[in-house]
């Protein structure tokens, strides 16, 4: 009995040694073949998506027991002397991590890789990525953008060190990913964009052939846009979306919150929006995609516009859109409202057939705004209109003085609001104007007062 146990232990020891010795080499050989096979598939994919002359070359720099080194070059256009992208990758294969062993650390894994991405374009920073595959088939990784400053013509970039991570579980086909961007500054001539404390988090899962479903979250400390005459700032922005049942996009919900939105000297506070989109089919959205690849941005935009004009009816048919909650605090007072709309199954429509689309749409909405805001909007509109008249028809009459212009605009605004209130199109009270909007069977009404019939004619705009 004792001899049998000893022989069994020896056999197990031999199997363990063979496992530790052969697994890294066998796994390295398998991954090496997969890398070259995948390169052909990637070249075909690039050719199908606007880069028919793309070339990809792989050089094996070193092949050892526990690791392999590769140098990969991607050239998008034939004739380029320098590749558009270079990758230096070390592939670790086997249950022991070679880098960990050299530092006296043990990391049990199936395989891992560390890659440096070097872009030829000055518009893209270098990128470092690491991936690790464990014995359960779970794949983990992280990436890190190096701090980068660059200029290309009038375009200037200033990107602080940013990082991200991801985790994929094959059993549930679930993916969790996160991207953190502490500071980003872009400048194009007199236009400038700055983002700080940006965070994107994504969690998706799915089974079968359907694309994953899940939720996404975006937080932003500050966003600032500057150009001549404009200085806009968005502070403490939070966005969260939930999407499910991708086969029909039957449930996509999102909510957004922000502490403030500053438009030059005008501040909007406590912005709140809750919305939902239902019923747009996956097949109708896929029908918008170009058949012959994407091409350039202009070509893609032209193709998508044409496809939208031809298939708009199919896409919006049987869909529902809802803004369940809209609220913002302005200096003049609160603005609140909601919107619900749905389009029942209809015949094929084009976007030019506005009357048919509006006749099929069922819409209900309500909005409440401060009276002082409504007065100011109408007065500004009247002033801008008068400026246009003075500028283009100055040969007909003398220019209006600013004081007279303001007086005329105030008088016109009061008359317009008095007329629509007396007609019952809007209601007034407690310092607010509000109205209920209804569109059903082509009939548009405000506070149950019919104002337009879309079944008879379509507006030009």
Helices and strands as residue ranges (DSSP letters): H 2-48, E 55-63, E 67-75, E 85-93, H 98-102, E 111-119, E 127-133, E 139-145, E 148-152, E 155-159, E 162-169, E 174-188, E 191-205, E 213-227, E 230-244, E 251-263, E 266-278, H 282-286, H 297-316, E 319-330, E 333-343, H 354-360, E 361-370, H 371-392, H 402-422, E 427-429, E 432-440, E 443-446, E 449-453
